[in-house]
Amino acid sequence: MSLEAFLHNLQYDINRANQPNWEVDWEDGPLPYKLYRGLPVVPLNLEIPLSLTDEQQPLKPDVERIGHFLWYVYGISGVSQSVHPEDFGEDGSYPIHSYRRFAPSGGALYPNELYLYLKLDDLPHGIYHYDAAHHRLVLLRDGNVDSYVERALGNRCDISTCFATAFISVRYWKNFFKYNNFSYRLQGLDAGVLMGQFLETSKRFGFETGVYAQFLDSPINHLLGLTKEEESVYSVIPLSAGATNWAGRGKNSAVTAEELCRELPAISLGHYERSGKVREFPRLLEVNEASKFNCTGDFQTLVKQPVRRTEEKEIQLPEIESGTYDFVEACNKRHSPEMDFVMGKVSQEQFATLLKSATHSYSFRSDLDNVFDGQEPRVSIYGCLYNVEGIPNGAYAYDSGRHSLREIGTGDYRLQLQSGLSLDNVNLLQVPLCLHIIGRKDYFKDTLGYRGYRIMQMEAGMLVQRLLLSSAAAGFGGHPLLGFDTTVTDGIYKLDSENLTTLIQIPVGPFREKAWMRGSLLS
């Protein structure tokens, strides 16, 4: 099977993409976090502020503030125990124990890891891993590597003016053990959700950020001491407290991965792997290898996409100020209901606020764009609506620029959407808003190659997290789903002729709390 066919099957026929006769060995599963052994550690302050409502000054942080920042980005915020309803009261049933973070993850497996190049006044400069299990930093490599990181990014950012640079990686086995080859699609989305949480938290701390999805993979992995058969970086996000040249220093001679790797010695780092047997995932390694950049001269920018205007009926939504919400409260309230949705009326104001808030916060600097000018996003929001005040039941596309809905079809699509679920773990008849993230079917392959697929998944995940936080702020639950029939949703939205496809499904609406035990890790 070609890689192009493999990625197509990930979207439309997962059984053909997965390895046959797959059985999950739950007893030998990996930990949802990475643990290094025998390396210097820096404990972080556990007295996390319970509010971030005050406007943060754009100042270079100290270790304490970085610790608070990292906890809101990717720290373990709570633990929970729950029992499947069908198992409740049965002999031999056991509770499901999960660690919770503010960014959701498929199966709560958290395949991503967070590394940082830190240059703080009260911390040795160097490369660190954020150990979420212990809320601490682990020193992997010390020293100043400004020039190295700059060249790995193609001299497109002035790293010397940044107090930190974050690296978000994917550790393949952490969710491959459950999801098989389907984990490749899920890992990109999970990385995007984490990136979305990272950028939203950065705003609350007064940090400036830029997202780099194109970089020399081997040198960045080499810098962090990652083994390519186990883990690879997906995105690089520099952080600055002041003015920074995000576009870089103009044209420079191309740098190759091979020559850059020679500049730093390799580091061998020991870590604990709970799984006794790590199974092979050749497809993931193959597509990751095909997605790599080996020369900075291969980096690309994307041409601004024209805004689609049609003669279809348009519904103008109520004008809502792009106000802020209580970020900490939204993080704490974010919940992924399953059979816990309860049908209720949604007002136009609630719906308009949810969409406006999510898309307004989605704007970010990207190395795929020539300038940061708020151009049309490469992923967008569609939705099947039911019981929304003043809006006929039907399928719609949201135009963020005009803050309006474009009518695609009218009627009740809930049964059709329910029939497309691979698992009946959500009752869509109780859901007023079934939102979908839509992206390019060809994932900009002509320009970005196979790198485009994972970039598209990450950008979808970034929008998902904004929608989840906005939904939580409105008092709703939202449950990201990949177990749905893409041909059903593509048919509802008439996407076949538009080179578009459905990337992820998010039922959103009122819910009742399910039976579970959960506790915050904050007193």
Rosetta blueprint (number, residue, H / E / L):
1 M L
2 S L
3 L H
4 E H
5 A H
6 F H
7 L H
8 H H
9 N H
10 L H
11 Q H
12 Y H
13 D L
14 I H
15 N H
16 R H
17 A H
18 N L
19 Q L
20 P L
21 N L
22 W L
23 E L
24 V L
25 D L
26 W H
27 E H
28 D H
29 G L
30 P L
31 L L
32 P L
33 Y L
34 K L
35 L E
36 Y E
37 R L
38 G L
39 L L
40 P L
41 V E
42 V E
43 P E
44 L L
45 N L
46 L L
47 E L
48 I L
49 P L
50 L L
51 S L
52 L L
53 T L
54 D L
55 E L
56 Q L
57 Q L
58 P L
59 L L
60 K L
61 P L
62 D L
63 V H
64 E H
65 R H
66 I H
67 G H
68 H H
69 F H
70 L H
71 W H
72 Y H
73 V H
74 Y H
75 G L
76 I E
77 S E
78 G E
79 V E
80 S E
81 Q E
82 S E
83 V L
84 H L
85 P H
86 E H
87 D H
88 F L
89 G L
90 E L
91 D L
92 G L
93 S L
94 Y L
95 P L
96 I E
97 H E
98 S E
99 Y E
100 R E
101 R E
102 F L
103 A L
104 P L
105 S L
106 G H
107 G H
108 A H
109 L L
110 Y L
111 P L
112 N E
113 E E
114 L E
115 Y E
116 L E
117 Y E
118 L E
119 K L
120 L L
121 D L
122 D L
123 L L
124 P L
125 H L
126 G E
127 I E
128 Y E
129 H E
130 Y E
131 D E
132 A L
133 A L
134 H L
135 H L
136 R E
137 L E
138 V E
139 L E
140 L E
141 R E
142 D E
143 G L
144 N L
145 V L
146 D H
147 S H
148 Y H
149 V H
150 E H
151 R H
152 A H
153 L L
154 G L
155 N L
156 R L
157 C L
158 D L
159 I H
160 S H
161 T H
162 C L
163 F L
164 A E
165 T E
166 A E
167 F E
168 I E
169 S E
170 V E
171 R E
172 Y L
173 W H
174 K H
175 N H
176 F H
177 F H
178 K H
179 Y H
180 N H
181 N H
182 F H
183 S H
184 Y H
185 R H
186 L H
187 Q H
188 G H
189 L H
190 D H
191 A H
192 G H
193 V H
194 L H
195 M H
196 G H
197 Q H
198 F H
199 L H
200 E H
201 T H
202 S H
203 K H
204 R H
205 F L
206 G L
207 F L
208 E E
209 T E
210 G L
211 V E
212 Y E
213 A L
214 Q L
215 F L
216 L L
217 D H
218 S H
219 P H
220 I H
221 N H
222 H H
223 L H
224 L H
225 G L
226 L L
227 T L
228 K L
229 E L
230 E L
231 E E
232 S E
233 V E
234 Y E
235 S E
236 V E
237 I E
238 P E
239 L E
240 S E
241 A L
242 G L
243 A L
244 T L
245 N L
246 W L
247 A L
248 G L
249 R L
250 G L
251 K L
252 N L
253 S L
254 A L
255 V L
256 T E
257 A H
258 E H
259 E H
260 L H
261 C H
262 R L
263 E L
264 L L
265 P L
266 A L
267 I L
268 S L
269 L L
270 G L
271 H E
272 Y E
273 E L
274 R L
275 S L
276 G L
277 K L
278 V L
279 R L
280 E L
281 F L
282 P H
283 R H
284 L H
285 L H
286 E H
287 V H
288 N H
289 E H
290 A H
291 S L
292 K L
293 F L
294 N L
295 C E
296 T H
297 G H
298 D H
299 F L
300 Q L
301 T L
302 L L
303 V L
304 K L
305 Q L
306 P L
307 V L
308 R L
309 R L
310 T L
311 E L
312 E L
313 K L
314 E E
315 I E
316 Q E
317 L L
318 P L
319 E L
320 I L
321 E L
322 S L
323 G L
324 T L
325 Y L
326 D L
327 F H
328 V H
329 E H
330 A H
331 C H
332 N H
333 K H
334 R L
335 H L
336 S L
337 P L
338 E L
339 M L
340 D L
341 F E
342 V L
343 M L
344 G L
345 K L
346 V E
347 S L
348 Q H
349 E H
350 Q H
351 F H
352 A H
353 T H
354 L H
355 L H
356 K H
357 S H
358 A H
359 T H
360 H H
361 S H
362 Y H
363 S L
364 F L
365 R L
366 S E
367 D L
368 L L
369 D L
370 N L
371 V L
372 F L
373 D L
374 G L
375 Q L
376 E L
377 P L
378 R L
379 V L
380 S E
381 I E
382 Y E
383 G E
384 C E
385 L E
386 Y L
387 N L
388 V E
389 E L
390 G L
391 I L
392 P L
393 N L
394 G E
395 A E
396 Y E
397 A E
398 Y E
399 D E
400 S L
401 G L
402 R L
403 H L
404 S E
405 L E
406 R E
407 E E
408 I E
409 G E
410 T E
411 G L
412 D L
413 Y L
414 R H
415 L H
416 Q H
417 L H
418 Q H
419 S H
420 G L
421 L E
422 S L
423 L L
424 D L
425 N L
426 V L
427 N L
428 L H
429 L H
430 Q H
431 V L
432 P L
433 L E
434 C E
435 L E
436 H E
437 I E
438 I E
439 G E
440 R E
441 K L
442 D L
443 Y L
444 F L
445 K H
446 D H
447 T H
448 L H
449 G L
450 Y L
451 R H
452 G H
453 Y H
454 R H
455 I H
456 M H
457 Q H
458 M H
459 E H
460 A H
461 G H
462 M H
463 L H
464 V H
465 Q H
466 R H
467 L H
468 L H
469 L H
470 S H
471 S H
472 A H
473 A H
474 A L
475 G L
476 F L
477 G E
478 G E
479 H L
480 P L
481 L E
482 L L
483 G L
484 F E
485 D L
486 T H
487 T H
488 V H
489 T H
490 D H
491 G H
492 I H
493 Y L
494 K L
495 L L
496 D H
497 S H
498 E H
499 N L
500 L E
501 T E
502 T E
503 L E
504 I E
505 Q E
506 I E
507 P E
508 V E
509 G E
510 P L
511 F E
512 R L
513 E L
514 K L
515 A L
516 W E
517 M E
518 R E
519 G E
520 S E
521 L L
522 L L
523 S L
